[in-house]
Amino acid sequence: MGLPACDDFLTESPSVSIPDTEAFQKASDFTNNLHGMYYAMESSRFLGRNVQILGDACADLVNHSNSTGHWRQLAHWQVYDTDGYLQDIWQYGYQVIDRAARIIANADKIGEMPDGDQPKVNEVIAEAYAARALSMSYMVQIWGLPYNEANAGKPGIVNVTTPVSEGEKISRATVGENYKQILSDIEQAKAYFAKEGVEPAGSFYMNPAAVDALEARVRLNMHDYAGALTAAQRAIDAFGGELISNATDFEARWRSSNDSSEDLFIIRQSATDNPGANSIHTMYSNYGLSINANFLATYGDDDIRAKVMNMEAGKFIGTSEGANANSIPILTLPELYLIIAEAEAAQGNYAAAKEALATLLAARYTDFDAATLPTDASLVTRIRTERNKELIQEGFRWYDARRWGEKITVS
């Protein structure tokens, strides 16, 4: 007696895991894989919380009360190779990088698709390159030394340019090689976004203006100040956004899960994908983190940010969709003006640095007078102070202190 049914069963393809050669057959396949990449990126274990908390909790502007064990060890610099938060950042960061690499590895299939599908696939590939560059830019700052000539040859992270097979031997690249790969991915992202018919999505996805903003940040970290200036200005021009200039709108920005006029790329956390106890809000409202009181005192009555910053969870105050539904800005317009100010000052162009900083401060202070800003090397201190005030809770302080060579005291 024959057993055809059993034979059919044995030859069925698995329903949850298929080879890459079958996973990228049509435009919708590329889109579905892109969604999987963003799913890992937006997880609380990566850019949906952990990277931001690491950047603030390990530095001097955020305190830990010791009331809970969440982030307590890292906040007090008790760093272990078994730390769960660091393991999660590594795992989910490489999930993004691996999924991006799989999309990119199938780029040659575009020619096999109908002409009408090709622009969408090119857009997906552009976003994959951009996401890989973004993820690597964070991870090399955590596991590599700050970029400079002396550190360029030191161990960084693993460069994944093609999908890694199970059991394949891999090794860490150098910090210099990591940054070279990041810049290469940025250029590839630009090239694919520029292809005919590509219509990039908005601020909830990597887009051309966000790629320029990422390049500006990366080049600033590399002390390529001329390159940072060019990329930052290109991002501002391409974005066409507007700085928020009153306290009501500033609060409204943080009480909405939508993107604002300042957001080039933002991770949306709405009621649908509410992270609950895994949110940044919970870290500040229930799990022991708080903004340093002395730092909060620097927000005067004329500062439109003061009300929000003095709330229990600061910027992550919750929205009408839920206390934990705050979206998370990744690349913003204020950062770009701060990049320009820092890069100009680093080259001794203090008048230009003052102009860039004044543009931001005129929006943030109700009675700002640009004449109060110096036009000499002392401006650098003010730029750093304002960078801290603007980007607090967005995960920059620890990374900034490292690249500036500052000694900080944590508490």
C-alpha positions in Angstrom: 0.0 0.0 0.0 1.4 3.4 -1.0 1.7 6.3 1.4 1.4 9.4 -0.8 -0.1 11.6 2.0 2.9 10.9 4.3 5.3 11.6 1.5 3.5 15.0 0.8 3.8 15.8 4.5 7.5 15.1 4.6 8.2 17.3 1.5 6.3 20.3 2.8 8.3 23.5 3.4 8.5 24.7 7.0 5.9 27.3 7.9 8.0 29.6 10.1 11.5 29.3 8.7 12.3 29.3 5.0 15.6 29.8 3.1 16.5 33.3 2.0 16.4 32.1 -1.6 12.6 31.7 -1.1 12.0 34.6 1.3 12.6 37.3 -1.3 10.5 36.5 -4.3 8.3 39.6 -4.7 8.1 43.2 -3.4 5.8 42.2 -0.5 8.5 39.7 0.7 11.0 42.6 0.9 8.5 44.7 2.8 7.7 41.9 5.2 11.4 41.4 6.0 11.8 45.1 6.5 9.0 45.0 9.1 10.9 42.3 10.9 14.0 44.4 10.9 12.2 47.4 12.4 10.5 45.1 14.9 13.9 44.2 16.4 15.1 47.8 16.2 12.1 49.2 18.1 12.2 46.6 20.8 12.7 47.8 24.4 15.9 45.7 24.3 17.4 48.0 21.7 16.4 51.5 20.5 13.0 51.2 22.2 14.6 51.7 25.6 17.9 50.1 26.5 20.3 52.2 24.3 18.7 55.4 25.6 18.8 54.3 29.3 22.4 53.2 29.0 23.4 56.6 27.6 21.8 58.4 30.5 21.8 56.0 33.5 25.6 55.4 33.2 26.4 59.1 33.3 26.1 62.0 35.7 22.9 63.8 34.8 20.6 60.9 35.9 20.6 59.4 39.3 19.5 55.9 40.5 17.7 55.6 43.9 18.6 52.0 44.5 14.9 51.4 45.2 14.9 48.7 42.5 17.4 46.5 40.8 16.5 47.7 37.3 19.7 49.2 35.8 21.2 49.7 39.3 24.4 47.8 38.6 25.2 49.6 35.3 24.2 53.0 36.9 26.9 52.4 39.5 29.4 51.0 37.0 29.2 47.4 38.3 29.6 46.0 34.8 29.5 42.2 34.2 29.8 40.2 31.0 26.6 38.5 32.0 24.6 41.7 32.3 21.2 41.1 30.8 20.7 44.7 29.5 24.0 44.6 27.6 23.3 41.1 26.3 19.9 42.3 25.0 21.4 45.3 23.2 24.0 43.1 21.5 21.4 40.4 20.6 18.8 42.8 19.2 21.3 45.1 17.6 22.6 42.2 15.6 19.1 41.0 14.8 18.7 44.4 13.1 22.0 44.1 11.4 21.5 40.5 10.3 18.0 41.2 8.9 19.2 44.2 7.1 22.1 42.1 5.6 19.6 39.5 4.3 17.6 42.2 2.6 20.7 43.7 1.0 22.0 40.3 -0.1 18.9 39.9 -2.2 19.2 43.2 -4.0 20.1 41.5 -7.3 16.5 40.1 -7.5 15.2 43.6 -8.3 15.8 43.0 -12.0 13.5 39.9 -12.0 10.6 41.9 -10.7 7.9 43.9 -12.6 8.9 47.5 -13.2 6.2 48.8 -11.0 7.6 46.9 -8.0 11.2 48.0 -8.4 10.9 51.4 -6.7 9.4 49.9 -3.6 12.1 47.3 -3.3 14.8 49.9 -3.8 13.2 51.9 -1.0 13.4 48.8 1.3 17.0 48.2 0.4 17.8 51.9 1.2 16.2 51.6 4.6 18.1 48.4 5.3 21.4 50.0 4.6 20.4 53.0 6.7 19.2 50.8 9.6 22.4 48.8 9.6 24.4 52.0 9.7 22.3 53.4 12.5 22.5 50.2 14.6 26.3 49.9 14.1 26.8 53.5 15.1 25.3 52.8 18.5 26.9 49.5 19.1 30.5 50.6 18.2 30.1 53.4 20.8 29.2 50.8 23.5 31.7 48.1 22.6 34.5 50.2 21.0 36.6 53.1 22.3 35.7 56.6 21.0 36.9 57.2 17.5 40.3 58.9 17.2 43.6 58.2 15.5 44.9 56.2 18.5 41.7 54.1 18.9 41.0 53.5 15.2 43.0 50.3 15.3 41.5 49.0 18.6 38.8 46.3 18.7 35.3 47.3 17.8 32.3 45.2 16.9 31.8 42.6 14.2 31.1 43.9 10.7 28.3 41.9 9.1 28.1 42.8 5.5 26.6 39.4 4.4 24.3 37.1 6.3 26.3 34.9 8.8 25.7 31.2 8.4 25.2 29.0 11.4 28.6 27.9 12.8 30.5 30.4 10.7 33.6 31.8 12.4 33.5 35.6 12.9 35.8 38.1 14.6 35.7 41.7 15.7 36.7 44.4 13.3 38.6 47.5 14.4 36.9 50.7 15.4 38.2 52.3 12.2 36.8 49.5 10.1 33.4 49.8 11.8 33.2 53.5 11.0 34.3 52.8 7.4 31.5 50.3 7.1 28.9 52.7 8.6 29.9 55.4 6.1 29.7 52.9 3.3 26.2 51.9 4.3 25.2 55.5 4.5 26.4 56.1 0.9 24.6 53.0 -0.3 21.4 54.2 1.4 21.6 57.5 -0.3 22.2 55.8 -3.7 19.1 53.6 -3.3 16.9 56.4 -2.1 18.0 58.4 -5.2 16.8 55.7 -7.6 14.0 56.5 -10.0 10.5 56.3 -8.5 11.5 55.8 -4.9 9.1 57.6 -2.6 10.5 57.4 1.0 8.1 57.0 3.9 7.9 59.6 6.7 9.6 60.0 10.0 8.7 56.6 11.4 11.1 55.0 8.9 14.6 55.8 7.9 14.4 58.4 5.1 16.9 60.5 3.1 16.9 63.4 5.6 17.4 61.0 8.5 20.3 59.4 6.7 22.0 62.8 6.3 21.4 63.5 10.0 23.0 60.1 10.9 26.0 60.9 8.7 26.4 64.3 10.5 26.3 62.5 13.9 28.8 59.9 12.7 31.2 62.4 11.2 31.0 64.5 14.4 32.0 61.4 16.4 34.9 60.9 14.0 36.0 64.5 14.4 35.4 65.1 10.7 34.0 68.5 11.4 33.8 69.7 7.8 31.9 66.5 6.8 29.6 66.9 9.8 28.7 70.4 8.8 27.9 69.5 5.2 25.7 66.5 6.2 23.9 68.4 9.0 23.0 71.3 6.7 21.9 68.9 4.0 19.6 67.2 6.5 18.1 70.5 7.7 17.4 71.5 4.1 16.0 68.2 3.1 13.8 67.9 6.2 12.3 71.3 6.1 11.1 71.1 9.7 10.7 73.7 12.4 12.0 74.2 15.9 9.3 74.3 18.6 9.3 77.7 20.3 6.7 77.8 23.1 6.1 75.8 26.2 2.6 74.6 25.2 3.8 73.1 21.9 6.9 71.6 23.6 4.7 69.8 26.1 2.3 68.7 23.4 5.2 67.2 21.5 6.0 64.8 24.4 2.3 64.1 25.1 1.8 62.8 21.6 2.9 59.5 20.1 3.0 61.1 16.7 6.0 62.7 15.1 6.6 66.5 15.5 8.1 69.2 13.3 11.5 68.4 14.9 11.6 64.6 14.3 13.6 63.3 11.3 13.3 59.7 12.6 11.3 58.6 15.6 10.3 55.2 17.0 6.5 55.3 17.5 5.1 53.7 20.6 1.3 54.0 20.5 -1.5 52.2 22.4 -1.2 49.3 20.0 2.5 48.6 20.7 2.4 50.0 24.3 5.6 48.6 26.0 4.1 48.6 29.5 6.7 48.1 32.2 9.4 48.0 29.6 9.0 51.7 28.7 11.3 54.6 29.4 8.4 56.1 31.3 8.5 53.2 33.8 12.2 53.5 34.3 11.8 57.1 35.6 8.4 56.8 37.3 8.8 53.4 39.0 12.2 51.9 38.6 14.5 54.3 40.4 15.8 56.7 37.7 15.5 60.4 38.1 17.1 63.5 36.5 19.7 65.1 38.8 18.2 67.9 40.9 21.1 70.2 40.4 20.8 69.7 36.7 17.1 70.4 36.7 17.7 73.7 38.5 19.5 74.9 35.3 16.1 75.1 33.6 15.0 78.6 34.4 11.5 80.2 34.1 12.3 81.5 30.6 13.1 78.0 29.3 10.1 76.4 27.5 11.4 73.0 28.5 11.3 73.6 32.2 7.7 72.4 32.9 8.2 69.1 31.1 11.7 68.4 32.5 10.4 68.9 36.1 7.6 66.3 35.7 8.0 62.9 37.3 9.2 61.1 34.2 10.5 64.2 32.4 10.0 64.0 28.7 8.4 60.6 28.9 5.3 61.8 30.6 2.8 59.6 28.7 0.2 60.4 26.1 -3.5 60.2 25.7 -2.9 56.7 24.5 -1.3 55.6 27.7 1.4 56.5 30.3 3.9 54.2 28.5 3.0 55.2 25.0 5.7 57.9 24.4 7.4 57.7 21.1 11.2 57.9 21.1 13.1 60.5 19.0 16.2 59.1 17.4 17.3 61.8 14.9 16.1 65.4 15.5 16.4 68.9 14.3 17.8 70.3 17.6 20.6 67.8 17.4 21.5 69.0 14.0 21.9 72.6 15.1 24.0 71.4 18.0 26.2 69.4 15.6 26.7 72.5 13.5 27.6 74.6 16.5 30.1 72.0 17.9 31.7 71.4 14.5 32.1 75.1 13.7 33.6 75.8 17.2 36.0 72.8 16.9 37.4 74.5 13.8 37.7 77.9 15.5 34.7 79.3 13.6 33.1 80.8 16.7 30.9 83.3 14.9 29.3 80.6 12.8 29.0 78.3 15.9 27.3 81.1 17.8 24.8 81.6 14.9 23.9 77.9 14.9 23.5 77.7 18.7 21.5 81.0 18.8 19.1 79.5 16.3 18.2 76.7 18.7 18.3 78.9 21.9 16.0 81.5 20.4 13.4 78.8 20.2 14.0 77.4 23.6 14.3 80.6 25.7 11.5 83.2 25.8 13.8 86.1 26.3 17.0 84.9 24.6 19.6 87.5 23.7 22.2 86.3 21.2 24.6 89.0 22.5 25.1 87.0 25.7 26.9 84.2 23.7 30.7 84.6 23.5 32.5 84.4 20.2 35.7 82.8 21.5 36.7 79.3 22.8 34.6 79.7 25.9 31.6 79.1 23.6 32.4 75.4 23.6 31.4 75.2 27.3 28.0 76.7 26.5 27.5 74.4 23.5 28.1 71.4 25.7 25.8 72.7 28.4 23.0 73.3 26.0 23.5 70.0 24.3 23.1 68.3 27.7 19.9 70.3 28.4 18.4 69.6 25.0 19.2 65.9 24.7 18.8 64.7 28.2 16.8 61.4 28.4 17.4 60.8 24.7 20.5 58.7 25.5 23.4 61.0 24.6 25.2 62.0 27.8 27.5 58.9 28.4 28.5 58.8 24.7 29.2 62.5 24.6 31.3 62.4 27.8 33.4 59.6 26.4 34.1 61.3 23.1 34.8 64.6 24.9 37.1 62.9 27.4 35.2 64.2 30.4 35.5 62.7 33.8 32.1 62.3 35.4 30.7 61.2 38.8 27.7 58.9 38.9 25.2 58.6 41.7 
